[in-house]
Amino acid sequence: MTDLSEFTPNTPLMLVGCGNMGQALVRGWLTAGLNPAALVIVDPAANADDLPEFVGAVFLSGAAQMPAGVSARLLLLAVKPQVMNDVLAAMSPTVGVHTVVVSVAAGVTLAQMRRGLSGLSGGSAGGAGGGLLVRAMPNTPAAVGAGVTGLAADAGVGEADKALTDAVMKAAGKTVWLAGEELMDAVTATSGSGPAYVFHMVEALTVAAVKAGLPEAEAEVLARQTIVGAARLLDVNNDVSAGTLRERVTSPGGTTAAALEVLMNTEDGLTDLMTRAVAAAKKRGAELAD
């Protein structure tokens, strides 16, 4: 199995953007055994004084500080989509023929990455000097190592480079490789935006509990912990379908069955609402990529 020992000070793992997602990934990498000296963090606002747990990592304010002759083995771009073109241009000198370039920015396509790197690095992306391109869509539970990341690779990315990328992204949780980039908008709409759907479900269940007579504070604790506990059961029983787990807690003719009749068998039931919500998010993702 590929691990993080492939990264060295001369062929480092380079992170651009050390916000919440970037910091979560770094913590996962260091826990997984990454040599801190093989980690380069590029972020004008980040420094070792503010992040003492990252001791040994190299902090740079920009690519121009990178020692001559050093190319990233994997370059992970954890920046906002609006600045991606500028970042690609700035980081291009660190990208070599064997560099895997991974973007976690929503809506930034492989074609946009290719355009940003080609012509600036003396080659075309996916070829000499242009890097091997991968799109990734993690979600916010990555901050506690419980995220999931959808991944799509350019045609030139081989199995060894995919395995290395997989090891890097598993610091945030689980990974799912997609057959094609065209599925990334659906991933964004499902798992990328999905935590917000779950948080709203807690809000909705809290409101319903208050209307049923519970005080708001107690209602929120009950709703929140119900979601946390149910998620834990899903995780522990990862070989059991969600449908089977639902059936196990639903007694025929009981209270849960009465509630599920509303959620599953009425107009605008939960499945219909969720289908429309995911479709709306997918549509917006495609618009952002235009």
N, C-alpha and C positions, 0 to 999 in steps of 0.2 A: 504494500500500500504506500502511495506517495505521502511523504511528510514534508515538513518545512526545512529540513536540513539542506536542501538544494540551494537555499539562499546563502550567499556569502557577502562580505563587505565589497567584493568586486562585482558580484552579480546579485544586487540586493533586491529585496521586496520594498517597493517604493509606494508610499501612500500620499496622495495629494488631497488635502482637505482633512483636518483633524477635528471635526465637529463631533456631535454625539455618536453618529454611526461610525465614523472613523475611529474614535476612541474605543468603542465597543469591539471593533474588529482587532485593534491592536492588543487589547487585553486578552482576547481569545487566542491570538497568535502567540503571545508570550507564554500564556498558560500551556499551549500546545508544544512549547519547546523551541520556538524561534529564537535564534541567537540575536540579542538586541543590536549587536554591531552590524547585523545584516539587514537592519530595518532603517529606511530613510523616510522621514516625515517632512513633507513640504507644505508649509502653512505659515504665512507671515505672523499669524497670531498665536502660534503654538511654540512653546519652549519647555526645556527640561525643568525649569523652576516651577512652572505651573502643573507639570505632569511628572512628578518625581517617581511614580511607579513605572515610568518608561525609561528609567536610567539605562544608559548604554546605547540607546537609539541615537541616530544622527538627525538633528533638526536643521532644516534649511528654510530660508525665507523664500527661495526661488530656485529654479533649475540651474541658473547661472552659477550657483555655488557648488554644483556637483563637480567632483574632481574629473579632470580630463581623462578620457579613456574608459570611464565606468558607465556601463549601460545597465538599466534595470532588467532583472530577469522577469519580474512581473510589476507592472505599473497599474495601481488601482486608483481610479479617479472618483473620489467621493465629494463632488462639488455640485452646485446647483446647475440645472440645464442652461440657464441664461448665460453662464460664464464658460461653458464647455469649450466653445470655439477658441476663446483666448487661452484657456488652459492647455488645450491640445497644441496650439502653436508654441506656447512657452515650454512645454515639456518635450517637444519633439526631439531635441538633441539627446535626450536620455533614452530614446527608443532605438533599439537595434534589431537585427534580423531575428534574434531569438527572444525578443521581448514580447510577453503577453500583456496586452493592454485591456484592462477591464473597466468598464463604466458602470456605475450604479445609479446614474442619473436617469430619471423617468423621461421617456420620450426621445432620448438621444439614440439615434439609429446607428447601425454599423456603417451605413453609407456616410453619415455625418462624421463619424470617427475617422473613416477612411479619407474623407476630404480634408479633415483637419490635420492629418499627419502626412499625407502625400504632398510632395513638392517642397515640404518644409524640412524633411529629414533626408532628402537626397534619394528617395525611392518611393515606391507606391505601397500603401498599406497592404499587408498580407504578403509582401515581397521584401526584397532587400532594403533594409533600413526602415521599413514602415511598420513593423510590429504585427502581432497576431491578435485579432480583435475578438472580444467577448462582451456581450451585454449581460448585466446581472440586475435582478430586481429583488433585493432583500426587503424585509419589513421591520417595523420598529421593535418587535420582541427580540431582535438581534441584540439589543442593548443588554439583555439578560441571558444571552446564549440560547434563546428559545425561538429564534426566527426561522424562516424558511426563505430560500433564495431560488428564484427561477433563473436559468442560464440558457443563453443561446450563443453559439460560436459561429464565426465566419468559416467559410469552407476550408481555408488554409490551416485551421487549427487542428493539430494532430491529437491522438489519444493521450500522449504523455503530457502535453500542455493542458489538455482538459483535466487530467488527473491532478496536475499541480494547482490549477484554478480551483478545482473542487476542494482540495485540502485547505486552500486559503479561505474560501467562503464558508466552509464548515465550522470555522471559528464562530460564526453567527448562528449556527443551528444546522438544520437539514438543507439539502440541495436537491433540485429537480432540474434535469437537463431536458430541453425542449427540442423537438425535431426541426423547428425553424423559427427564425426571428419573428415571423408574422404572428406567433402566439404570445409575444411579449405583452401586448396590450391587454390580453385576457388575463395574464398572470398579474399584471399591475392592478386590474380591476378586482381580482379574486383575493390574492394574498397581500399585495402591496397596500391596497386600501382596506383590506379585510379587518385589521384590528379596530378601525374606527366603527365598523358595523357591530362588532362585539361590544365595544364600549357603549354604543347607542342602545344595544339590547339591555345592558345593565340599567341605563337611564329609563328605558321604557318599562322594564320589569319593576323598577322602583316606583314609578308613577302608578302602575297598576296595583302594586301592593298598598300604596297610600290610599288609593280609591277603595281598596278592599277593607280599609280600617286601620292599617298599621301606622304608627308614627314614622315620619320621614327618615329619621336617623336609623332606626331599627330596620326599616324597609331597605335602605341602601346597603347596610351590612349583609342582610339576607340575600339580596340580589347579587351583590358583588361576589360573595363567597360561593354562591351557587354556581356562577360562571367559572370561577377559579377551580372549584372542586370538579365540575364536569370536565373541564379541560384536562385536569390531572388524570381523571379516569380514562379519557381518550388516549392520553400519552402512555399510561401504564398498560392499557389494553390495545396496543397499536396493531395487533393482528385481528382485532374484532371491528367490524364495520360500525359506523355511527348508527345505522339503522338497527342493528342488533342490540346495541347498548340502549337505544330508545325503547325497544320492545321489552327489554329486561326490566325496565322500571315502570312499565305501563300495565297495570292490572286491568283486565276486561271489566268495563262498567265502573271503573274507579274515577278518582278525581283527576288523575293525569290524563286518562282517556278522554274525559270531558273537555279538558283544555286543548288537547291535540285535535279534537274534532273541529275546533275553531281554527287552529293554526294550519291544519292540513286539508280540511274538506269544505272550506268556505271560499266564496269569491274574495280575491285579494288575500289569499292565505300566504303564509310565510315564504313558500317556494316561489310563488308568483312575484311577490314583492322583491325577493332577493334576486330573482332573474332579471327584473327590470332595473334594479340598482346596479348590478354588475354590468349590464348592457350599457347603461348610462356612463359608467366609469370607463368602460372600454372605448366607447365613442369619443369621450373627452381625451383619452390617452392618444388616440389616433389623430385628433385635431392638434394636440400639442406637438406631435411629431412632424406635422406639415410645415 
